[in-house]
Amino acid sequence: MDVLLIHLLNSLLYASVLFLIAGGLSLIYGVMRIVNLAHGNLYAFGAYVTAWAIGTVAAGASVPVLLVLLPAGALAAAILGAILEPTLLRPFYKRAEEYQLLCTFGLLMILEDLLRFIWGPYPLSASTLFESFGSLPVGESIYPTYNFLVIGVGAVAALFLWAFIYRTRFGVVLRATSQNMRMASALGVNVNRVYVQAFTLGCFMAGLGGAIIVPSQSAVLGMGVDALVLAFIVVVIGGLGSLEGALVGALIVGFVREAGITWFAEIELAVLYLIAALVLLVRPAGLFGRP
């Protein structure tokens, strides 16, 4: 029973981080109709900035101070997104989708080299915060206390996004812009500002995913591409552009990935691809996506 509970907590841990990445990816696509291939490296950028910030003041710093520095990566990713959208992406809105894909793929490569240039090729760790939380007993086993914080952040983020999009005036504007941009613009909505805000929020979510996971695992080059692959599996299952789909897809991938790592590690990723392929065959738009 204790082992099953540990596996359940690990699944929720994976799902929390995946939801933040995939949710941001779906939000950007749902509003702007852009598949942002650089999204994974915004996650990596958030991880590196948080690891650097915590590592800089780790010696002698208290836990509250380290917790204050934890969202640094998310804020940095949001600022970067607010700069990139009007300067790099906006000229490609009226062009064919392949131009947008090439642009964001080029941005993916640039960000990867930027991370290498700033922080070098070696892993960057923020394990001081992880270790300071200690462990809690779960039956006869022990489980890292910090992982509960990650699960809690994922749950709060899901609740906040739902309330923000479906219970606020800006959420109404956001949904109106995503459904009919021209009509929203004709009714007086500043579409360019909505695009900047949506892209910034999506980047913030990706950066937050990297920021909260880096204390338990080091920031390394290539982590953004790995995260992007899993995020695409999540949005394929849940439906690109759907936050509900991102949440359900993240839970499915989290549970399947934990089961795969535990019982059939050799084909763990293949099983995830198989699930995505089956969903595409039965429902091409995803479980919650619209055709």
N, C-alpha and C positions, 0 to 999 in steps of 0.2 A: 504493500500500500504506500509506504514511504517513497519507494522508487517511482511509482506512478505519479505521485504528487510532485516529485522533483522534475519528472519529464513534462508535466503539465505547466509548471512554472517556467521551465526553459522554453516551451512552446510560446507561452505568452510573452516572454522576453524577446524572442525572435519577431513575433507578430507586432509588438509595440514599435520596434525600430523600423520594420518593413512598412508599417502603416504610415509612419512619418515620411519616409522616402516616397512610397507609391502614392500617398495622399497628395503630396505636393506636385508630383508628376501629373496626376489626374486633374488637379485643380487648374494647373497651367493649360493643359489640353482642353479641359471643359470650357474655359473662358476664351482662350486665344487660338485654339485649334493648332497648336504647335507641339510636336513630339520633341521634347527637349532631351537630346542625347547627352548633353553635358550635365544632366541632373545628378548623375552618380558622383561626378567630381566636385559638385557643390556640397554633397554629403561629405566627401573626403576633405574638402576645404574647411568645413565646420569642425571636423575631427582634428585636423592639424592646428587650427587656431586655438581651440580649447586646450589641446595637449600642450601647446607652447605657453599659453597663458597660465595654466596651472603649474607647469614645470618651472616657470620663471619665479614664482613666489612660493613654491611648495615647501621649501625649507623653513620650518618654524611657523607656518601659517596655520590658522585654526580651520576646523571643518566649515563653519559658516562662511569664512572668506573664500574657501575653495568652491563652495556651492554658489556663491555670487559670481565667480568666474566661469562657472559651468556653461551658461548660455552665451558666452563670448563668441563661440563658433557660429551659433545660429544668427546672432546679430551681424557678424562679419559676412556671412553668406547672404543675408537679406540686403545689406548695403551693396555687395557686389552685384546682386540681381537687379537692384534699382539703378545701377549704372549701366549694366549690360543691355537691359531691355530697350531703352530709348536710343542707345548709340549703335548697337550691333544687330538686334533682332528686328526692330521696327521697319527698316527698309525692305525686309523680306516678306511682310505680311501679304502683299498683293501679288507675290510671285508663286510659282508652282511649289508644291510640297517638297520636291527633291532639293530645291535651293535651301529651304529651311533645314532639312535634314543635314545637308552638307555643311551649312553654317554652324549648327549646333555640334556636329561631329568634329569640325575644326576647333570649336571652342573646347570640346572635351580634351583634345590633344594639347591645346595651349595651356589649359589649367593643369594638366598632368605635368607638363614641363615646368610650369610656374611653381608647383609644389616642390619639385625636385630642386629648382633653382634657389628657393627661399630656405627650405629646411634640409636639403641634402637627401641622399639616397637611403639614409638609415631610418629605422622606425623611431617614432616619437611617442613617449609614454606619459600617461597621467595617472599611473597606478596608485599614487599617494592617496588620492581621494577614495579610490576603491578599497584600499587597505584600511583606511581610517573608519570605514563603516563596520568592519568586522563581519561576523556571521551570526545567523539565528538558527536554533534547532528546529528541524522539520522532522518530527517523529524521532527516529534514531539517527538521522542524518543531520548535517548542517548545510545551510544554504547562504550564499553571500547576501548580506543585507542590502547592498547597493543595487542588486538586481530588482528588488522590490520597488526601489525608486524609479528605475527605468520603466517597469510595468505601469507604475502610477502615472508617470509623465505621458506615456502612450494613451492611457485611458482618459486623462484630463484633456489631452490634445484632441482626441476624437470627440469628446463632449463639447469642447470649446468650438471646434470647427462646425459641428452640427448647429449649435446655437448661433454662431456668427453668420452662417449662410442662410439659415431658415428662420431666424428670429430677430434680425436686425434690418434696418433700412438699407445699409450697404449691401447686405446679402441679397436683397430684392434687386438692387441695381446690378449686382454681379450676375445673378441668374438671368435677368432680362438681357444683359449684354451677351451672355453665352448663347441664348436662344435666338436672338435676332439683333445683331450688332447695328445694322442700318436703322431699324426702327427705334432702338434705344438712342442712337445719335440724333435722330429726327426729333425725339421727345426732349432733347436737351441734356442728355447724359454725355459727360466728357469721357469718351471711350478710351482715349489715350491714357488718361489718368487711371481709369479702371484697369487697363492692361498692366500699367506699372505696378499698381497695388496688388493685383492678382499674382504677377510674376514674383514680386518681392515676398509675398506670403508663401508661395510655393517654395522659393529658395530658402526662406526661414525654416520651413518644415524639414527640408533636406539637411540643412545645417544643424538643426536641433537633433536630428537622428544621429549625425556624426558626433555631435558634442556629448550626448548622453552615453554613447557606447564606448567612447575612447578611454574612459577610466578602466574599463574591464578588458579592453584589448588595445594594442598599440595602433597608432596611425601609421599606415604603410602605403607605399606607392602601389597602385593597382587596386586598392580597396574600393575606389569609386566605380570601376568597371564591374567588379563582382557584385556590388550593390545594385547597379543598374540592371544587370541581368535578372536578378531576383525581383526587382521592382517591376520589370516588364512582365514577368510571369504573373505577378500579383494583379496587375491591371488587365492582363489578357483574361484571367479567370474572372475578376470582378467586373470588368467593363471599363474601358478607357473613358475618363471624364466623369466617373461616378465615385463620390467619396464613400458612399455605402458599399459599393463594390470593392473599393480599396481596403476597407476595414474587413469585410468578409474574406476577400482574397488573401489578405495578410494573415488572418487566422488560419485559413486552410494551408497556406504555404508554411506557416510556423509549425503547425502540428505535423504535417507530412515531413518537413525537414528534420524535426526532432526524431520522429520515428525512423526516418531513413538513416540518420547518423547513428542511431542506437542499434538498429537491427539489420540494415542492408546498406552500409556506408558506400559500397562500390557502385551502386546504381542510384544513389540518393538524388543527384541532379537529374538523372534520366527520368525518374518517376515524376518529378515536378514538370518537366517538359511534356511528359505523357498526359498529365492532368490538363495542362494548358491546351494541348492538341485536341483532347476529347471535348473540352469546353468549346473550342472553336468549331469543331464538327457539329456539335449539337446546337450551340447558340453562338454564332460568330461574333455578336456584339458583346459577349460576356454575360455573366449572370445578372448584372444590374445595368448594363449599358443599353443605349438606344441605337437602333440601326441607323 
